[in-house]
Amino acid sequence: MQYQTIRLAQFLKWKRLVNSGGEAKFKIQGKEVLLNGNIETQRGKQLITGDIVTFNGIEYKVLLE
């Protein structure tokens, strides 16, 4: 079974939470992003539907088709 995935940095750009890949890298490596409640420092981390990304205190549920 193949799952749709999106990388963490791409997700932040897609949701317009950051303006660029460089900004995404800075925020992720600065430990400002949580994935499923844990600090995530890998910008290439693969996300799947159901994952929860927390940024600036707001939770975003990953929904991919």
VMD Tcl script that builds the backbone (N, CA, C; Angstrom):
set m [mol new atoms 195]
animate dup $m
set s [atomselect $m all]
$s set {name element resname resid chain x y z} {
  {N N MET 1 A 0.848 -1.193 0.000}
  {CA C MET 1 A 0.000 0.000 0.000}
  {C C MET 1 A 0.886 1.247 0.000}
  {N N GLN 2 A 0.669 2.125 -0.953}
  {CA C GLN 2 A 1.468 3.347 -1.090}
  {C C GLN 2 A 0.722 4.538 -0.502}
  {N N TYR 3 A 1.409 5.286 0.336}
  {CA C TYR 3 A 0.827 6.482 0.934}
  {C C TYR 3 A 1.313 7.724 0.218}
  {N N GLN 4 A 0.426 8.730 0.107}
  {CA C GLN 4 A 0.847 10.039 -0.358}
  {C C GLN 4 A 1.692 10.652 0.743}
  {N N THR 5 A 2.766 11.321 0.374}
  {CA C THR 5 A 3.611 11.987 1.359}
  {C C THR 5 A 3.933 13.399 0.897}
  {N N ILE 6 A 4.341 14.225 1.845}
  {CA C ILE 6 A 4.849 15.558 1.564}
  {C C ILE 6 A 5.940 15.826 2.592}
  {N N ARG 7 A 6.997 16.487 2.166}
  {CA C ARG 7 A 8.077 16.812 3.100}
  {C C ARG 7 A 7.641 17.973 4.000}
  {N N LEU 8 A 8.187 17.995 5.206}
  {CA C LEU 8 A 7.812 18.999 6.195}
  {C C LEU 8 A 8.001 20.422 5.675}
  {N N ALA 9 A 9.137 20.718 5.081}
  {CA C ALA 9 A 9.383 22.068 4.564}
  {C C ALA 9 A 8.372 22.423 3.468}
  {N N GLN 10 A 8.058 21.458 2.604}
  {CA C GLN 10 A 7.071 21.685 1.547}
  {C C GLN 10 A 5.697 21.971 2.148}
  {N N PHE 11 A 5.357 21.236 3.209}
  {CA C PHE 11 A 4.064 21.438 3.865}
  {C C PHE 11 A 3.964 22.859 4.416}
  {N N LEU 12 A 5.015 23.346 5.055}
  {CA C LEU 12 A 4.993 24.707 5.606}
  {C C LEU 12 A 4.807 25.745 4.501}
  {N N LYS 13 A 5.446 25.518 3.357}
  {CA C LYS 13 A 5.280 26.449 2.226}
  {C C LYS 13 A 3.879 26.326 1.622}
  {N N TRP 14 A 3.394 25.101 1.476}
  {CA C TRP 14 A 2.074 24.844 0.881}
  {C C TRP 14 A 0.972 25.516 1.692}
  {N N LYS 15 A 1.093 25.463 3.027}
  {CA C LYS 15 A 0.098 26.074 3.912}
  {C C LYS 15 A 0.347 27.578 4.100}
  {N N ARG 16 A 1.368 28.093 3.419}
  {CA C ARG 16 A 1.745 29.519 3.484}
  {C C ARG 16 A 2.092 29.970 4.908}
  {N N LEU 17 A 2.737 29.068 5.646}
  {CA C LEU 17 A 3.189 29.384 6.997}
  {C C LEU 17 A 4.564 30.037 6.957}
  {N N VAL 18 A 5.290 29.803 5.866}
  {CA C VAL 18 A 6.584 30.448 5.611}
  {C C VAL 18 A 6.582 30.924 4.162}
  {N N ASN 19 A 7.503 31.840 3.858}
  {CA C ASN 19 A 7.553 32.407 2.507}
  {C C ASN 19 A 8.513 31.694 1.568}
  {N N SER 20 A 9.443 30.915 2.129}
  {CA C SER 20 A 10.453 30.288 1.276}
  {C C SER 20 A 10.979 29.018 1.922}
  {N N GLY 21 A 11.691 28.242 1.118}
  {CA C GLY 21 A 12.332 27.048 1.643}
  {C C GLY 21 A 13.390 27.389 2.672}
  {N N GLY 22 A 14.087 28.499 2.454}
  {CA C GLY 22 A 15.098 28.944 3.414}
  {C C GLY 22 A 14.486 29.285 4.757}
  {N N GLU 23 A 13.341 29.950 4.722}
  {CA C GLU 23 A 12.649 30.280 5.974}
  {C C GLU 23 A 12.165 29.008 6.660}
  {N N ALA 24 A 11.666 28.052 5.883}
  {CA C ALA 24 A 11.218 26.771 6.446}
  {C C ALA 24 A 12.389 26.080 7.136}
  {N N LYS 25 A 13.538 26.037 6.462}
  {CA C LYS 25 A 14.736 25.415 7.035}
  {C C LYS 25 A 15.103 26.082 8.357}
  {N N PHE 26 A 15.105 27.409 8.390}
  {CA C PHE 26 A 15.451 28.166 9.581}
  {C C PHE 26 A 14.503 27.845 10.740}
  {N N LYS 27 A 13.205 27.815 10.463}
  {CA C LYS 27 A 12.203 27.552 11.503}
  {C C LYS 27 A 12.303 26.111 12.006}
  {N N ILE 28 A 12.488 25.162 11.091}
  {CA C ILE 28 A 12.577 23.748 11.481}
  {C C ILE 28 A 13.846 23.493 12.293}
  {N N GLN 29 A 14.979 23.966 11.797}
  {CA C GLN 29 A 16.230 23.736 12.514}
  {C C GLN 29 A 16.298 24.545 13.805}
  {N N GLY 30 A 15.482 25.598 13.901}
  {CA C GLY 30 A 15.403 26.389 15.123}
  {C C GLY 30 A 14.462 25.792 16.158}
  {N N LYS 31 A 13.988 24.581 15.889}
  {CA C LYS 31 A 13.115 23.829 16.800}
  {C C LYS 31 A 11.791 24.543 17.065}
  {N N GLU 32 A 11.277 25.218 16.033}
  {CA C GLU 32 A 10.011 25.934 16.145}
  {C C GLU 32 A 8.823 25.136 15.608}
  {N N VAL 33 A 9.082 23.921 15.116}
  {CA C VAL 33 A 8.033 23.109 14.495}
  {C C VAL 33 A 7.909 21.781 15.233}
  {N N LEU 34 A 6.675 21.419 15.567}
  {CA C LEU 34 A 6.415 20.122 16.195}
  {C C LEU 34 A 5.723 19.214 15.186}
  {N N LEU 35 A 6.054 17.943 15.234}
  {CA C LEU 35 A 5.369 16.941 14.424}
  {C C LEU 35 A 4.819 15.906 15.391}
  {N N ASN 36 A 3.503 15.794 15.415}
  {CA C ASN 36 A 2.826 14.862 16.323}
  {C C ASN 36 A 3.270 15.063 17.776}
  {N N GLY 37 A 3.441 16.346 18.153}
  {CA C GLY 37 A 3.753 16.692 19.535}
  {C C GLY 37 A 5.222 16.698 19.900}
  {N N ASN 38 A 6.086 16.337 18.960}
  {CA C ASN 38 A 7.530 16.296 19.224}
  {C C ASN 38 A 8.270 17.271 18.322}
  {N N ILE 39 A 9.316 17.892 18.854}
  {CA C ILE 39 A 10.133 18.789 18.030}
  {C C ILE 39 A 10.702 17.997 16.865}
  {N N GLU 40 A 10.582 18.561 15.660}
  {CA C GLU 40 A 11.113 17.914 14.454}
  {C C GLU 40 A 12.126 18.850 13.811}
  {N N THR 41 A 13.358 18.364 13.612}
  {CA C THR 41 A 14.411 19.203 13.042}
  {C C THR 41 A 14.819 18.773 11.638}
  {N N GLN 42 A 14.144 17.766 11.075}
  {CA C GLN 42 A 14.457 17.317 9.718}
  {C C GLN 42 A 13.481 17.947 8.733}
  {N N ARG 43 A 13.986 18.853 7.902}
  {CA C ARG 43 A 13.070 19.515 6.960}
  {C C ARG 43 A 12.566 18.564 5.887}
  {N N GLY 44 A 13.296 17.471 5.644}
  {CA C GLY 44 A 12.884 16.487 4.646}
  {C C GLY 44 A 12.011 15.381 5.215}
  {N N LYS 45 A 11.629 15.496 6.479}
  {CA C LYS 45 A 10.792 14.473 7.120}
  {C C LYS 45 A 9.515 14.277 6.309}
  {N N GLN 46 A 9.202 13.017 6.010}
  {CA C GLN 46 A 8.019 12.702 5.211}
  {C C GLN 46 A 6.769 12.697 6.088}
  {N N LEU 47 A 5.765 13.445 5.686}
  {CA C LEU 47 A 4.496 13.499 6.403}
  {C C LEU 47 A 3.450 12.703 5.637}
  {N N ILE 48 A 2.530 12.105 6.379}
  {CA C ILE 48 A 1.413 11.397 5.758}
  {C C ILE 48 A 0.102 11.928 6.354}
  {N N THR 49 A -0.996 11.605 5.698}
  {CA C THR 49 A -2.310 12.012 6.186}
  {C C THR 49 A -2.480 11.568 7.637}
  {N N GLY 50 A -2.956 12.493 8.451}
  {CA C GLY 50 A -3.172 12.213 9.862}
  {C C GLY 50 A -2.109 12.803 10.763}
  {N N ASP 51 A -0.930 13.105 10.198}
  {CA C ASP 51 A 0.108 13.752 10.998}
  {C C ASP 51 A -0.379 15.137 11.425}
  {N N ILE 52 A 0.112 15.590 12.571}
  {CA C ILE 52 A -0.229 16.919 13.082}
  {C C ILE 52 A 1.049 17.747 13.163}
  {N N VAL 53 A 1.056 18.871 12.439}
  {CA C VAL 53 A 2.171 19.813 12.475}
  {C C VAL 53 A 1.737 20.997 13.323}
  {N N THR 54 A 2.542 21.354 14.318}
  {CA C THR 54 A 2.253 22.516 15.155}
  {C C THR 54 A 3.283 23.587 14.861}
  {N N PHE 55 A 2.797 24.781 14.524}
  {CA C PHE 55 A 3.662 25.908 14.178}
  {C C PHE 55 A 3.039 27.168 14.763}
  {N N ASN 56 A 3.831 27.941 15.511}
  {CA C ASN 56 A 3.334 29.144 16.185}
  {C C ASN 56 A 2.125 28.840 17.074}
  {N N GLY 57 A 2.133 27.667 17.710}
  {CA C GLY 57 A 1.075 27.299 18.641}
  {C C GLY 57 A -0.220 26.833 18.001}
  {N N ILE 58 A -0.246 26.731 16.670}
  {CA C ILE 58 A -1.450 26.303 15.961}
  {C C ILE 58 A -1.199 24.934 15.337}
  {N N GLU 59 A -2.171 24.030 15.506}
  {CA C GLU 59 A -2.052 22.686 14.937}
  {C C GLU 59 A -2.660 22.629 13.542}
  {N N TYR 60 A -1.964 21.966 12.641}
  {CA C TYR 60 A -2.425 21.755 11.264}
  {C C TYR 60 A -2.410 20.266 10.985}
  {N N LYS 61 A -3.565 19.712 10.627}
  {CA C LYS 61 A -3.650 18.290 10.302}
  {C C LYS 61 A -3.298 18.091 8.838}
  {N N VAL 62 A -2.438 17.120 8.580}
  {CA C VAL 62 A -2.033 16.807 7.212}
  {C C VAL 62 A -3.121 15.970 6.561}
  {N N LEU 63 A -3.659 16.469 5.462}
  {CA C LEU 63 A -4.693 15.759 4.685}
  {C C LEU 63 A -4.241 15.691 3.237}
  {N N LEU 64 A -3.790 14.523 2.818}
  {CA C LEU 64 A -3.331 14.317 1.435}
  {C C LEU 64 A -4.235 13.306 0.761}
  {N N GLU 65 A -4.403 13.454 -0.542}
  {CA C GLU 65 A -5.237 12.494 -1.287}
  {C C GLU 65 A -4.386 11.507 -2.031}
}
mol reanalyze $m
mol bondsrecalc $m
mol representation Tube
mol addrep $m
